[in-house]
């Protein structure tokens, strides 16, 4: 199987001082960089996804802003950066064609936000026939509010992982993934 690491939306607006700060994003960034290093060692393709909002009244990821830039500590090197305008990383992007060029059939997914772009991209990837592993501790989200109920970021994260696991993807921690892939 040919594998690719897909790093979704690790952009400045999700960090301290940004317009949409996420919970545990610094820990998530460390885990993502560990996955990037490991993926390079294993020869996996690496694709960075960057969201640019098309909404005129967007509160974050506005075009040509610091907040929309990939975080400076993300270990990009000379990997391909794919811009998207929707939660689904496949919609109206070159991601699928790039994966096809390299004959990739297995995706390792990480990034932000668990309840939005991660969830949407994994479901779309599943529909396209990819085998997917989601790295749970390399994904971040935020608390949500529904009606008058405040839902903690931890609950949001775990609820979406629970909905995805088994049918749409396999879920592992960074350490579990590296340990399993080291011997495969």
C-alpha positions, -999 to 999 in steps of 0.1 A, spaced: 0 0 0 11 35 -7 5 59 22 2 97 25 0 119 56 -26 146 52 -21 176 76 -53 197 77 -55 234 85 -27 240 111 -30 277 106 -23 307 128 -60 315 136 -62 283 156 -34 293 179 -31 317 208 -40 352 196 -58 338 166 -94 343 157 -105 307 165 -81 293 192 -84 256 197 -79 235 228 -46 217 231 -33 230 198 3 232 209 3 195 219 -14 187 186 13 206 167 41 186 185 24 153 176 19 164 140 56 173 137 64 139 151 42 123 124 58 144 97 93 133 108 83 97 109 64 99 75 95 113 59 116 85 73 92 59 59 89 76 25 52 85 28 39 114 7 29 145 28 3 170 19 -5 201 38 -41 215 35 -47 252 40 -82 267 43 -89 301 28 -124 314 35 -145 327 6 -171 342 29 -171 380 29 -180 380 66 -156 352 77 -143 355 112 -111 335 105 -89 322 76 -96 354 57 -75 356 25 -42 373 27 -41 375 65 -16 362 91 -43 340 106 -47 321 73 -10 313 70 3 278 81 19 280 115 56 288 115 65 258 137 48 233 113 76 213 96 65 219 60 99 219 42 91 215 5 59 195 8 29 203 -14 4 228 1 -31 225 -12 -56 253 -7 -92 246 0 -123 267 5 -146 241 21 -144 217 51 -139 188 27 -102 187 16 -112 169 -16 -139 194 -27 -127 216 -56 -90 209 -48 -62 189 -64 -59 165 -35 -75 135 -52 -56 139 -84 -23 142 -65 -31 111 -45 -39 93 -78 -6 104 -94 13 88 -66 -10 58 -64 -19 65 -28 -45 42 -13 -40 48 24 -43 81 42 -31 91 77 -51 122 87 -44 148 114 -51 185 120 -80 207 128 -109 209 136 -120 174 146 -157 182 143 -154 200 110 -127 196 84 -113 164 98 -147 147 100 -158 160 66 -125 150 49 -125 115 64 -161 108 53 -153 120 18 -121 100 17 -140 69 28 -166 75 0 -137 77 -25 -124 43 -14 -93 53 7 -83 33 38 -79 59 65 -62 61 99 -70 91 120 -44 102 146 -66 112 176 -40 131 196 -29 150 165 -63 166 160 -77 196 178 -112 211 182 -130 237 204 -160 238 227 -193 242 209 -227 256 220 -260 242 210 -290 261 222 -281 268 258 -258 238 262 -221 243 263 -203 212 250 -167 208 261 -139 205 235 -130 171 250 -166 159 245 -168 173 210 -136 156 201 -145 122 216 -181 123 201 -167 128 166 -140 101 171 -167 77 183 -188 85 152 -159 79 128 -142 49 143 -148 15 127 -169 25 97 -150 54 83 -115 50 97 -92 34 122 -82 56 151 -48 55 168 -26 78 189 7 91 175 26 66 195 4 37 185 6 46 149 44 49 149 48 17 168 25 -2 144 40 14 112 76 8 124 72 -29 120 51 -30 88 
